[in-house]
């Protein structure tokens, strides 16, 4: 398995690691033969954008409310991971200041 997104692949299924998580990209016309519960999947639409979500055997949970490019989805995951790391290090009050009034 490779460690990074290949933007030149446009068909089939692309599987790679991003921030310790396995990500699958399902391009138009392809399908997953097996679903790993809770795995992160990008599913391509007809307009070249992707639905990003987590797949279970009987459910697809949308991570974002609108279709995105793969790069936008990966940026979202990186920001989410950054927030998680900050809260683990700093606690619940990360960069919160007093209100100005």
Rosetta constraint file for C-alpha pairs under 8 A:
AtomPair CA 1 CA 15 HARMONIC 6.88 0.50
AtomPair CA 1 CA 16 HARMONIC 5.86 0.50
AtomPair CA 1 CA 17 HARMONIC 7.33 0.50
AtomPair CA 2 CA 15 HARMONIC 7.43 0.50
AtomPair CA 2 CA 16 HARMONIC 5.09 0.50
AtomPair CA 2 CA 17 HARMONIC 6.45 0.50
AtomPair CA 3 CA 16 HARMONIC 5.52 0.50
AtomPair CA 3 CA 17 HARMONIC 4.80 0.50
AtomPair CA 3 CA 18 HARMONIC 6.63 0.50
AtomPair CA 4 CA 16 HARMONIC 5.62 0.50
AtomPair CA 4 CA 17 HARMONIC 5.90 0.50
AtomPair CA 4 CA 18 HARMONIC 6.24 0.50
AtomPair CA 5 CA 16 HARMONIC 6.37 0.50
AtomPair CA 6 CA 14 HARMONIC 7.90 0.50
AtomPair CA 9 CA 14 HARMONIC 7.39 0.50
AtomPair CA 10 CA 27 HARMONIC 6.54 0.50
AtomPair CA 11 CA 26 HARMONIC 7.97 0.50
AtomPair CA 11 CA 27 HARMONIC 5.32 0.50
AtomPair CA 11 CA 28 HARMONIC 7.00 0.50
AtomPair CA 11 CA 29 HARMONIC 7.90 0.50
AtomPair CA 11 CA 30 HARMONIC 7.39 0.50
AtomPair CA 12 CA 26 HARMONIC 6.42 0.50
AtomPair CA 12 CA 27 HARMONIC 5.53 0.50
AtomPair CA 12 CA 28 HARMONIC 7.65 0.50
AtomPair CA 12 CA 29 HARMONIC 7.43 0.50
AtomPair CA 12 CA 30 HARMONIC 5.17 0.50
AtomPair CA 12 CA 31 HARMONIC 7.80 0.50
AtomPair CA 13 CA 24 HARMONIC 6.72 0.50
AtomPair CA 13 CA 25 HARMONIC 5.51 0.50
AtomPair CA 13 CA 26 HARMONIC 4.79 0.50
AtomPair CA 13 CA 27 HARMONIC 6.12 0.50
AtomPair CA 13 CA 30 HARMONIC 6.65 0.50
AtomPair CA 13 CA 31 HARMONIC 7.57 0.50
AtomPair CA 13 CA 32 HARMONIC 7.75 0.50
AtomPair CA 14 CA 24 HARMONIC 5.66 0.50
AtomPair CA 14 CA 25 HARMONIC 4.99 0.50
AtomPair CA 14 CA 26 HARMONIC 6.78 0.50
AtomPair CA 15 CA 22 HARMONIC 6.97 0.50
AtomPair CA 15 CA 23 HARMONIC 5.71 0.50
AtomPair CA 15 CA 24 HARMONIC 4.58 0.50
AtomPair CA 15 CA 25 HARMONIC 6.48 0.50
AtomPair CA 16 CA 22 HARMONIC 5.75 0.50
AtomPair CA 16 CA 23 HARMONIC 5.50 0.50
AtomPair CA 16 CA 24 HARMONIC 6.76 0.50
AtomPair CA 17 CA 21 HARMONIC 5.46 0.50
AtomPair CA 17 CA 22 HARMONIC 4.62 0.50
AtomPair CA 17 CA 23 HARMONIC 6.06 0.50
AtomPair CA 18 CA 22 HARMONIC 6.46 0.50
AtomPair CA 18 CA 23 HARMONIC 6.92 0.50
AtomPair CA 18 CA 74 HARMONIC 7.98 0.50
AtomPair CA 19 CA 78 HARMONIC 7.62 0.50
AtomPair CA 21 CA 40 HARMONIC 7.92 0.50
AtomPair CA 22 CA 39 HARMONIC 7.03 0.50
AtomPair CA 22 CA 40 HARMONIC 6.96 0.50
AtomPair CA 23 CA 39 HARMONIC 6.99 0.50
AtomPair CA 23 CA 40 HARMONIC 5.21 0.50
AtomPair CA 23 CA 41 HARMONIC 5.91 0.50
AtomPair CA 23 CA 42 HARMONIC 7.77 0.50
AtomPair CA 24 CA 39 HARMONIC 7.93 0.50
AtomPair CA 24 CA 40 HARMONIC 6.47 0.50
AtomPair CA 24 CA 41 HARMONIC 4.83 0.50
AtomPair CA 24 CA 42 HARMONIC 6.26 0.50
AtomPair CA 25 CA 41 HARMONIC 5.80 0.50
AtomPair CA 25 CA 42 HARMONIC 4.66 0.50
AtomPair CA 25 CA 43 HARMONIC 6.13 0.50
AtomPair CA 25 CA 44 HARMONIC 7.66 0.50
AtomPair CA 26 CA 30 HARMONIC 5.99 0.50
AtomPair CA 26 CA 31 HARMONIC 6.39 0.50
AtomPair CA 26 CA 32 HARMONIC 7.36 0.50
AtomPair CA 26 CA 41 HARMONIC 7.26 0.50
AtomPair CA 26 CA 42 HARMONIC 6.05 0.50
AtomPair CA 26 CA 43 HARMONIC 4.93 0.50
AtomPair CA 26 CA 44 HARMONIC 6.18 0.50
AtomPair CA 27 CA 43 HARMONIC 6.38 0.50
AtomPair CA 27 CA 44 HARMONIC 5.11 0.50
AtomPair CA 28 CA 43 HARMONIC 7.66 0.50
AtomPair CA 28 CA 44 HARMONIC 5.48 0.50
AtomPair CA 28 CA 45 HARMONIC 6.64 0.50
AtomPair CA 28 CA 46 HARMONIC 7.13 0.50
AtomPair CA 35 CA 39 HARMONIC 7.52 0.50
AtomPair CA 35 CA 55 HARMONIC 6.91 0.50
AtomPair CA 35 CA 56 HARMONIC 6.74 0.50
AtomPair CA 35 CA 57 HARMONIC 6.62 0.50
AtomPair CA 36 CA 55 HARMONIC 7.37 0.50
AtomPair CA 36 CA 56 HARMONIC 6.96 0.50
AtomPair CA 37 CA 54 HARMONIC 7.95 0.50
AtomPair CA 37 CA 55 HARMONIC 5.98 0.50
AtomPair CA 37 CA 56 HARMONIC 4.39 0.50
AtomPair CA 37 CA 57 HARMONIC 6.50 0.50
AtomPair CA 38 CA 54 HARMONIC 5.31 0.50
AtomPair CA 38 CA 55 HARMONIC 5.37 0.50
AtomPair CA 38 CA 56 HARMONIC 5.60 0.50
AtomPair CA 39 CA 54 HARMONIC 5.32 0.50
AtomPair CA 39 CA 55 HARMONIC 5.58 0.50
AtomPair CA 39 CA 56 HARMONIC 7.47 0.50
AtomPair CA 40 CA 52 HARMONIC 7.36 0.50
AtomPair CA 40 CA 53 HARMONIC 5.72 0.50
AtomPair CA 40 CA 54 HARMONIC 4.53 0.50
AtomPair CA 40 CA 55 HARMONIC 6.49 0.50
AtomPair CA 41 CA 52 HARMONIC 5.88 0.50
AtomPair CA 41 CA 53 HARMONIC 5.54 0.50
AtomPair CA 41 CA 54 HARMONIC 5.91 0.50
AtomPair CA 41 CA 55 HARMONIC 6.64 0.50
AtomPair CA 42 CA 50 HARMONIC 5.64 0.50
AtomPair CA 42 CA 51 HARMONIC 5.54 0.50
AtomPair CA 42 CA 52 HARMONIC 4.53 0.50
AtomPair CA 42 CA 53 HARMONIC 6.58 0.50
AtomPair CA 42 CA 70 HARMONIC 7.41 0.50
AtomPair CA 43 CA 50 HARMONIC 5.10 0.50
AtomPair CA 43 CA 51 HARMONIC 5.16 0.50
AtomPair CA 43 CA 52 HARMONIC 6.57 0.50
AtomPair CA 44 CA 48 HARMONIC 6.11 0.50
AtomPair CA 44 CA 49 HARMONIC 5.77 0.50
AtomPair CA 44 CA 50 HARMONIC 4.28 0.50
AtomPair CA 44 CA 51 HARMONIC 6.51 0.50
AtomPair CA 45 CA 49 HARMONIC 5.58 0.50
AtomPair CA 45 CA 50 HARMONIC 5.67 0.50
AtomPair CA 45 CA 51 HARMONIC 7.34 0.50
AtomPair CA 48 CA 69 HARMONIC 7.78 0.50
AtomPair CA 49 CA 67 HARMONIC 5.70 0.50
AtomPair CA 49 CA 68 HARMONIC 5.33 0.50
AtomPair CA 49 CA 69 HARMONIC 5.23 0.50
AtomPair CA 49 CA 70 HARMONIC 7.79 0.50
AtomPair CA 50 CA 67 HARMONIC 5.12 0.50
AtomPair CA 50 CA 68 HARMONIC 5.30 0.50
AtomPair CA 50 CA 69 HARMONIC 5.94 0.50
AtomPair CA 50 CA 70 HARMONIC 6.90 0.50
AtomPair CA 51 CA 62 HARMONIC 7.26 0.50
AtomPair CA 51 CA 64 HARMONIC 7.70 0.50
AtomPair CA 51 CA 66 HARMONIC 7.15 0.50
AtomPair CA 51 CA 67 HARMONIC 4.88 0.50
AtomPair CA 51 CA 68 HARMONIC 6.63 0.50
AtomPair CA 52 CA 62 HARMONIC 6.00 0.50
AtomPair CA 52 CA 63 HARMONIC 5.83 0.50
AtomPair CA 52 CA 64 HARMONIC 6.39 0.50
AtomPair CA 52 CA 67 HARMONIC 7.18 0.50
AtomPair CA 52 CA 68 HARMONIC 7.48 0.50
AtomPair CA 52 CA 73 HARMONIC 6.95 0.50
AtomPair CA 53 CA 60 HARMONIC 6.31 0.50
AtomPair CA 53 CA 61 HARMONIC 5.20 0.50
AtomPair CA 53 CA 62 HARMONIC 4.19 0.50
AtomPair CA 53 CA 63 HARMONIC 4.69 0.50
AtomPair CA 53 CA 64 HARMONIC 7.23 0.50
AtomPair CA 54 CA 60 HARMONIC 5.68 0.50
AtomPair CA 54 CA 61 HARMONIC 5.07 0.50
AtomPair CA 54 CA 62 HARMONIC 6.59 0.50
AtomPair CA 54 CA 63 HARMONIC 7.07 0.50
AtomPair CA 55 CA 59 HARMONIC 6.08 0.50
AtomPair CA 55 CA 60 HARMONIC 4.63 0.50
AtomPair CA 55 CA 61 HARMONIC 6.45 0.50
AtomPair CA 56 CA 60 HARMONIC 6.20 0.50
AtomPair CA 68 CA 72 HARMONIC 5.98 0.50
AtomPair CA 68 CA 73 HARMONIC 6.32 0.50
AtomPair CA 69 CA 73 HARMONIC 6.36 0.50
AtomPair CA 70 CA 74 HARMONIC 6.15 0.50
AtomPair CA 71 CA 75 HARMONIC 6.10 0.50
AtomPair CA 72 CA 76 HARMONIC 6.23 0.50
AtomPair CA 73 CA 77 HARMONIC 6.33 0.50
AtomPair CA 74 CA 78 HARMONIC 6.17 0.50
AtomPair CA 75 CA 79 HARMONIC 6.20 0.50
AtomPair CA 76 CA 80 HARMONIC 6.10 0.50
AtomPair CA 77 CA 81 HARMONIC 6.10 0.50
AtomPair CA 78 CA 82 HARMONIC 6.13 0.50
AtomPair CA 79 CA 83 HARMONIC 6.27 0.50
AtomPair CA 80 CA 84 HARMONIC 6.32 0.50
AtomPair CA 81 CA 85 HARMONIC 6.23 0.50
AtomPair CA 82 CA 86 HARMONIC 6.23 0.50
AtomPair CA 83 CA 87 HARMONIC 6.22 0.50
AtomPair CA 84 CA 88 HARMONIC 6.22 0.50
AtomPair CA 85 CA 89 HARMONIC 6.27 0.50
AtomPair CA 86 CA 90 HARMONIC 5.79 0.50
AtomPair CA 86 CA 91 HARMONIC 7.58 0.50
AtomPair CA 86 CA 94 HARMONIC 6.94 0.50
AtomPair CA 87 CA 91 HARMONIC 4.81 0.50
AtomPair CA 87 CA 92 HARMONIC 5.90 0.50
AtomPair CA 87 CA 93 HARMONIC 7.80 0.50
AtomPair CA 87 CA 94 HARMONIC 6.43 0.50
AtomPair CA 90 CA 94 HARMONIC 5.76 0.50
